[in-house]
Amino acid sequence: MFCFEVEKAEFGLKPMNCPGHCLMFAHRTRSYRELPLRYADFGVLHRNEYSGALQGLTRVRRFQQDDAHIFCRPAQVLQEVQTFLKILGEVYATFGLTYSMALSTRPEGYLGELDLWNQAEDALRAALESTGQQWTINEGDGAFYGPKIDICVFDALKRRFQCATVQLDFQLPIRFKLEYQSEEGRMERPVIVHRAILGSVERMFAILTEHYAGKWPLWLNPCQVCIVPITDSVYEFADGVRARLRAQHFFCEVDTSNNKMQKKVRDAKWVGDLRSCGAAEDHKEPEYTFWHSSISELGIMGCSVGEPLSRKPRR
């Protein structure tokens, strides 16, 4: 942790979201009707990693996670994990990433009741089976506080990265004295499900940069359309095209540099995933020419450029 002193009191920068979410759960009496209770947090985290361990965006000291904690009853674990795995599959399929899953079971130095561990592992097995995908078992590789599903993603070079995670936790509810009132009026302990899909957002961006080799898909590209005017006389017309595209929520640029048209087109094909070239002659109206088949990807964004932007597609 990064720790420092202010007016003789010791402070630290937040390294994780778990304790804060436990305090939020514990600030008042909870009922079984409120469960499952889900907290999500994209807040900034700081971890004082050794300088030798830092590496680009994959290992940093300041980062953000799509972190969430689900407070639920033991009988609700299966449904929550199944929902998580469904969302995970949809997100990674959209990115075009492949991944593997492994169930990490009870280690030797585990804490908690054996029956609760067995029930939790059975729930994770059932959730994995429901995905219809292959998975493996890492015997004894679970955390001391609960079993987990290890999810490793593969980039374009088939390198493994651990980004997503789903873990069960029986110990934090004990340490923070978390309780809820059951139907019978008894106070019972919840189970915490730690879950993240992207994991570290910075690490995921590094993986996607390598995976796409800098050629981002249209829906994720920060420069979706690059308009290349052939002559100075169509600059005003090109600005009008840019305005129309921006009105439909495209990120669009016009290259009005002094470079030759061939270089402009090369740069546009590298930077933007969808490119167009504006042309004009004295006796004709300006026209558009699409230079990439990614025009077919417009559907994923739920919009279209319409006429006359759809004329003369070139593949």
C-alpha positions in Angstrom: 0.0 0.0 0.0 0.9 3.7 -0.4 0.8 5.0 3.2 1.4 8.5 4.4 0.9 10.6 7.6 -1.4 13.6 7.9 -1.6 15.4 11.2 -0.1 12.5 13.1 -2.7 10.1 11.6 -1.7 7.3 9.2 -3.6 7.2 5.9 -3.4 4.8 2.9 -4.5 4.9 -0.7 -7.2 2.4 -1.4 -5.7 -0.8 -2.9 -9.0 -2.7 -3.3 -12.8 -2.2 -3.1 -13.7 -5.2 -0.9 -13.5 -3.6 2.6 -15.5 -0.6 1.5 -18.3 -2.7 0.1 -18.4 -4.7 3.3 -18.8 -1.5 5.3 -21.6 -0.4 3.0 -23.4 -3.7 3.6 -22.9 -3.5 7.4 -24.0 0.1 7.9 -27.6 -1.1 8.8 -29.5 -4.3 9.4 -30.2 -6.3 6.3 -33.1 -8.6 5.4 -33.0 -11.8 3.3 -35.4 -9.9 0.9 -32.5 -7.6 -0.1 -30.3 -10.4 -1.3 -28.6 -10.8 -3.6 -27.2 -7.3 -3.1 -24.7 -6.2 -5.8 -22.2 -3.4 -5.5 -20.0 -2.3 -8.5 -17.1 0.1 -8.4 -14.8 1.5 -11.1 -12.9 3.7 -8.6 -9.2 4.3 -8.9 -7.0 1.9 -7.0 -3.3 2.2 -6.0 -0.9 -0.6 -5.2 2.8 -0.1 -4.4 4.2 -2.6 -6.8 8.0 -3.2 -6.9 9.6 -1.1 -9.7 11.0 -4.3 -11.3 7.5 -5.8 -11.6 6.1 -2.8 -13.5 5.5 -3.4 -17.2 3.8 -1.1 -19.6 0.0 -1.1 -19.0 -0.1 -4.8 -17.9 1.4 -4.0 -14.4 0.9 -0.5 -13.0 0.6 1.2 -9.7 -2.5 3.2 -10.4 -5.4 1.4 -12.2 -9.1 0.8 -12.3 -11.1 -2.4 -12.3 -14.7 -3.3 -13.3 -15.0 -4.6 -9.8 -18.2 -5.9 -8.2 -19.1 -7.7 -5.0 -22.3 -9.7 -4.7 -23.7 -10.4 -1.2 -26.0 -13.4 -1.4 -27.2 -16.5 0.4 -25.4 -19.8 -0.2 -28.4 -21.1 -2.3 -28.1 -18.1 -4.6 -24.5 -18.6 -5.5 -25.3 -20.9 -8.5 -27.6 -18.3 -10.2 -25.1 -15.4 -9.6 -22.2 -17.3 -11.1 -24.2 -18.5 -14.1 -25.2 -14.9 -14.8 -21.6 -13.8 -14.5 -20.3 -16.5 -16.9 -23.0 -15.6 -19.5 -22.0 -11.9 -19.4 -18.3 -12.9 -19.6 -19.0 -15.0 -22.7 -20.9 -12.1 -24.4 -18.2 -9.5 -23.6 -15.2 -11.6 -24.7 -17.1 -12.8 -27.9 -17.6 -9.1 -28.8 -13.9 -8.5 -28.4 -13.0 -11.6 -30.4 -11.0 -13.1 -27.5 -10.8 -16.7 -26.5 -10.4 -17.9 -23.0 -10.1 -20.9 -20.7 -11.7 -21.7 -17.4 -10.5 -23.7 -14.5 -12.2 -24.5 -11.1 -9.7 -24.0 -8.2 -10.8 -26.2 -5.3 -10.2 -26.2 -1.5 -6.5 -25.8 -0.5 -5.0 -27.6 2.5 -5.0 -24.5 4.7 -8.6 -23.5 4.1 -10.8 -21.7 6.6 -14.4 -22.3 7.2 -16.8 -25.2 7.4 -16.2 -28.2 5.1 -19.9 -28.6 4.2 -20.0 -24.9 3.0 -16.9 -25.5 0.9 -18.4 -28.6 -0.7 -21.7 -26.8 -1.4 -19.8 -23.8 -3.0 -17.7 -26.1 -5.2 -20.7 -28.0 -6.4 -22.4 -24.7 -7.3 -19.3 -23.6 -9.3 -19.1 -26.9 -11.1 -22.8 -26.7 -12.0 -22.3 -23.1 -13.3 -19.3 -24.2 -15.4 -21.2 -27.2 -16.9 -24.1 -24.9 -17.8 -21.8 -22.9 -20.2 -21.3 -25.9 -22.5 -17.6 -25.0 -22.7 -14.5 -27.1 -21.7 -13.0 -26.4 -18.3 -10.5 -28.0 -16.1 -9.9 -28.5 -12.3 -7.0 -27.1 -10.4 -7.1 -29.3 -7.3 -6.1 -27.4 -4.1 -5.4 -24.2 -5.9 -8.3 -22.2 -4.4 -7.9 -19.3 -2.0 -7.9 -20.0 1.7 -11.2 -18.0 2.0 -13.2 -19.8 -0.8 -13.1 -21.6 -4.2 -12.8 -19.7 -7.4 -13.0 -20.0 -11.2 -9.7 -18.9 -12.9 -10.3 -17.4 -16.3 -7.3 -16.8 -18.6 -7.7 -14.9 -21.9 -5.5 -15.4 -24.9 -4.3 -12.6 -27.2 -3.4 -12.8 -30.9 0.0 -14.4 -30.0 -1.7 -17.0 -27.8 -0.2 -15.5 -24.6 -2.2 -16.1 -21.4 -3.4 -13.3 -19.2 -5.6 -13.5 -16.2 -8.2 -10.7 -16.3 -11.6 -11.9 -15.4 -12.3 -13.6 -12.1 -15.1 -14.9 -9.9 -14.3 -16.0 -6.4 -16.4 -17.0 -3.4 -15.5 -15.6 0.0 -16.6 -17.0 3.3 -14.1 -15.1 5.5 -14.7 -11.4 4.9 -18.3 -11.7 6.2 -16.9 -13.2 9.4 -14.2 -10.6 9.8 -16.6 -7.7 9.1 -19.4 -9.4 11.1 -21.8 -9.2 8.2 -25.3 -10.6 8.9 -28.8 -10.6 7.4 -32.1 -11.6 9.0 -33.5 -14.9 7.6 -37.2 -15.8 7.1 -37.2 -17.4 10.6 -35.8 -14.2 12.2 -32.3 -15.7 12.7 -29.2 -13.7 11.9 -27.1 -15.6 9.2 -23.9 -14.9 7.3 -23.9 -14.0 3.6 -21.5 -15.3 1.0 -19.5 -12.7 -1.0 -18.9 -13.3 -4.7 -16.0 -11.2 -6.0 -16.3 -10.8 -9.7 -14.6 -8.8 -12.5 -15.0 -9.2 -16.3 -12.3 -6.9 -17.7 -10.2 -7.0 -14.6 -7.7 -4.1 -14.8 -9.0 -1.8 -17.5 -5.4 -0.8 -18.3 -4.3 -4.4 -18.7 -7.3 -5.1 -20.9 -6.4 -2.2 -23.2 -2.9 -3.5 -23.5 -4.1 -7.0 -24.4 -6.6 -5.6 -27.0 -3.9 -3.3 -28.5 -1.8 -6.4 -29.1 -4.8 -8.5 -30.2 -5.9 -6.1 -32.8 -2.4 -5.1 -33.8 -3.5 -1.4 -33.6 -6.4 -2.1 -36.1 -9.3 -1.4 -33.8 -12.8 -2.6 -34.8 -15.1 0.1 -36.0 -17.3 0.3 -32.8 -14.2 0.6 -30.6 -12.0 2.8 -32.8 -11.2 6.3 -31.6 -11.0 7.4 -35.3 -13.8 5.6 -37.0 -14.0 7.7 -40.2 -11.2 9.6 -41.9 -12.3 11.8 -44.8 -9.6 12.5 -47.4 -10.4 15.4 -49.7 -8.6 15.2 -53.1 -8.5 19.0 -53.7 -8.9 22.2 -51.7 -12.2 22.9 -53.4 -14.0 20.1 -51.5 -12.8 21.1 -48.0 -16.1 22.7 -47.2 -18.0 19.7 -48.6 -15.8 17.4 -46.5 -16.6 19.4 -43.3 -20.3 18.9 -44.1 -19.8 15.2 -44.4 -18.0 15.2 -41.0 -20.9 17.1 -39.4 -23.4 14.6 -40.7 -21.4 11.7 -39.4 -20.8 13.3 -36.0 -24.5 13.9 -35.8 -24.9 10.1 -36.0 -22.3 9.6 -33.2 -19.3 8.7 -35.3 -15.8 9.8 -34.4 -14.7 11.5 -37.6 -11.7 13.5 -38.9 -10.9 15.4 -42.1 -7.3 15.3 -43.3 -6.5 18.8 -44.6 -2.8 18.4 -44.2 -0.3 19.3 -47.0 0.6 15.6 -47.6 0.0 14.0 -51.0 -3.3 12.2 -51.4 -1.6 8.8 -51.5 0.0 9.4 -48.1 -3.3 10.7 -46.7 -5.1 7.5 -47.9 -2.3 5.3 -46.4 -2.6 7.1 -43.1 -6.4 6.9 -43.1 -6.3 3.2 -43.8 -4.0 2.7 -40.8 -5.7 5.0 -38.3 -9.4 4.6 -39.1 -11.2 1.4 -39.6 -13.8 2.9 -41.9 -12.4 5.3 -44.5 -13.9 7.5 -47.2 -12.3 9.6 -49.9 -14.1 12.7 -51.1 -13.7 13.7 -54.8 -15.0 16.5 -57.0 -14.8 17.7 -60.5 -15.9 21.1 -61.9 -18.9 19.6 -63.7 -19.9 17.0 -61.0 -21.3 17.0 -57.5 -18.8 15.7 -54.9 -19.0 12.0 -54.2 -17.9 9.5 -51.6 -15.9 6.4 -52.0 -15.6 3.8 -49.1 -12.2 2.2 -48.9 -12.9 -0.6 -46.5 -15.5 -3.4 -46.1 -16.0 -2.4 -42.5 -19.1 -0.4 -43.6 -20.9 -3.7 -43.0 -19.9 -3.4 -39.3 -22.2 -0.3 -38.9 -25.0 -2.6 -37.7 -23.1 -3.4 -34.4 -23.4 0.3 -33.6 -27.1 0.5 -34.3 -26.8 3.3 -36.9 -26.2 3.9 -40.6 -24.8 6.7 -42.6 -27.6 6.7 -45.1 -27.7 8.2 -48.6 -25.6 9.3 -50.3 -22.9 8.0 -48.0 -23.7 4.4 -48.9 -23.0 4.9 -52.6 -20.1 3.4 -54.5 -18.8 0.9 -51.8 -15.4 -0.4 -52.7 -14.0 -3.6 -51.1 
